[in-house]
Amino acid sequence: MRTRATVAAALGALALSALAVPSAQAADSAATSGTPYTLAVSFSNFKIAKSIKVGTSAMVSAPVSYTLTHDASVDITADDFFSEPFLYRGTFGDDDTPQLFSDDFATCTATSSTTATCKATINIYPADDDLLNSQAGTWEAGADATAFNGQDPTGGSGFDISKVGFKDQGGLASTSVLRLAKLTANAGPEPVAKGKTITTTGKLTRADWQSHTYKAFTKQPVKLQFKKAGTSTYTTVKTVYSDTSGNVKATATAASDGYWRLSFAGTTTTASVNATGDYVDVK
């Protein structure tokens, strides 16, 4: 996770990414004097998935696109023009606001003399501690752009930051970054006599982003669902709750052959999940 500090620091990070120079050198260059001017660009039409489900180790990618509108004086085709999307949780512009950026700058394709469609991918690395459990939930989307205008941030005292344009904008969209959930289901006995009791057991767990393991999700409503053989739709039979170890147990009366599964609807911080259906033959 990258955390935004000051505009100068952001420019230093951009220079480092773009030019692959030592961080100390980039920081010295960016700290010469002055401040960037406000670049004449704006961002709109930001598109991202409604939710992003993140587990404990595997990298998760979220493709995004947005429209960049710019003044005619801004050359978005210049080699030293960069734009990138980001997600943030909290108040836009605060120094300590957690942010998630794309690994690479966006690819912006001109659609007119003053507009472009930009595409990028925001990657989340839970194994690298990109997220805390407390950060699950709604994240806002934003984007930024920088025009170095020929200024070389590796040029020491020759770097004039006042000639560099920078603009960032938040509140473009929102998405839910959710802890991935897992749910199992095992129905039996099998086969079972018609009219007898079928017991379905399972366990509900969710990703712990800080310990990088799946832990029991306790006291959560879980639906017992049944799909009759030869049909395609599950019907909810009853709702039970996971216990203090995440275990789930539900009983029902055997009436016909079919599949039994457990289903969790999710919360504002945890993704929904359906267990794989378990077939039971009724004699």
NORLINCOR-V854989 format. One record per helix or strand. SS is the DSSP state (alpha for helix, beta for strand). FROM is the first residue (numbers start at 0). TO is the last residue. If there is no record, write none. Layout:
BEGIN
[[SS;FROM;TO] [SS;FROM;TO]]
END
This chain:
BEGIN
[[alpha;6;18] [alpha;22;29] [beta;36;37] [beta;40;46] [beta;50;53] [beta;59;69] [beta;80;88] [beta;97;101] [beta;106;109] [beta;114;123] [alpha;125;127] [alpha;132;134] [beta;136;146] [alpha;155;157] [alpha;160;162] [beta;164;178] [beta;180;182] [beta;185;187] [beta;191;191] [beta;196;207] [beta;212;215] [beta;220;227] [beta;234;240] [beta;246;252] [beta;257;263] [beta;269;269] [beta;272;273] [beta;277;279] [beta;281;281]]
END
